[in-house]
Amino acid sequence: MDIIRVEGGHTLEGSVHVSGAKNSALKLMAATLLAPGKTTLTNVPNISDVHVMGKVLKRMGATIEVADEHTLVIDTSQVDSWEAPYELVAKMRASTAVMGPLLGRFGKAKIAMPGGCNLGARKIDMHILGLEALGVSFDTDHGYIYADAADGLVGSSVTLEFASVGATENLIMAAVRAKGETVIDNAAREPEIVDLATMLNKMGARITGAGTPVVTIQGVDELHPVEHRVVGDRIEAGTFLVAGALMAGEAGVEVTGFNPMHLGMVLRKMEQMGIKTERIEDGLRVHRVERIEPVDIQTLPFPGFPTDMQAQVMVLSALADGGSIITENIFENRFMFASELSRMGAHIRIEDHHAIIRGVEGFSGAQVVSPDLRGGAALVLAGLTAEGVTEVSAIHHIYRGYERFVEKLTSLGAVVEAASVPDPSDD
């Protein structure tokens, strides 16, 4: 059984550079299906989800050259399959990202139902309703979604019930090859949407409004391969900013490789908690605070507070001088992390989609289980400030989204190691 072992109480200082954004890289890799030929992606994070997406593309007929640790040359000229295999895509929810590109290229797709972190129901109704407006018919059978645009994709107006990132991305990637104009109203506004639209426009697409609630796409006959750099990972950056807020020394911790504007609401809430950050070239410097102020947070689509930062900031709230409330509006099961943090001494009560938190003086090291990607990283952060040793298991979740997480923390002065221990369930 693999674990991350954390010895608490060590001051952090120095600089850490974040990788390319997981949530962008996966969709950019899928988008290469739209442009037969060799597309080069740089600043790609070396994480397990990227490896899985690479295997998905290879099974479809693509070839991938790893030019260096963070550069992929993806040749989709020989792709002849429109099926995403179950044994691969069931491992992560980003599997549905290939639906739009396959429909744009082949007019059909067969996609396994998505997997990934156990965060609750992931309905893809909005993907289906939106694509149906473009002329796609759907059927489901034995865990697969069958999509077919028998008469071709046709531009249309689509209003999303919720500003879904995945639905917005799939609609954009299908609509770039549809006949006529597509307008997506109530579109997701995340920076990763802008990154996708930027690459597609380089390929010859005609997309305007990305990053706003209304995105307009004029369909084109073909797209061509390009070279594109993946945007920096704002969630990884936010994770290390929380680490600095917990344990930075007088000089602070510098986090670089991302655009601070992509963390606007997170930084606003951290400021309300008494945490000081300052702009530096290509990032931010964060300083430790002796006692954190309580704050109320609601997770919402961008530019609201991101659900992917909820667990990390809950660690801060659990040490605050007073009571906080965190309301989770995106995923219904994302408070599984709270019960593990409570094992370390946090005082958290869950009521429906609210976490009511009463701050404590400190944590004590314990054996805890990573419930998902961000929750696992947050437990490691809690271990940094806990008394004694914390052992976090089920760390495969963490490796899905963080590159060299242990090594980066160690470079800042943390006493952290990845280790293998006997699995007690084997006894």
Secondary structure, 3 states (H helix, E strand, C coil): CEEEEEECCCCEEEEEECCECHHHHHHHHHHHHHCCCEEEEECCCCCHHHHHHHHHHHHCCCEEEEEECCEEEEECCCCCCCEECHHHHCCCHHHHHHHHHHHHHHCEEEEECCCCCCCCCCCCHHHHHHHHHCCCEEEEECCEEEEECCCCCECCEEECCCCCHHHHHHHHHHHCCCECEEEEECCCCCHHHHHHHHHHHHCCCEEECCCCCEEEEECCCCCCCCEEECCECHHHHHHHHHHHHHHEEEEEEEEECCCHHHHHHHHHHHHHCCCCEEEECCEEEECCCCCECCCEEEECCCCCECHHHHHHHHHHHCCECCEEEEECCCCCCCCHHHHHHHCCCCEEEEECCEEEEECCCCCECCEEECCCHHHHHHHHHHHHHCECEEEEECCHHHHCCCCCHHHHHHHCCCEEEEEECCCHHHC
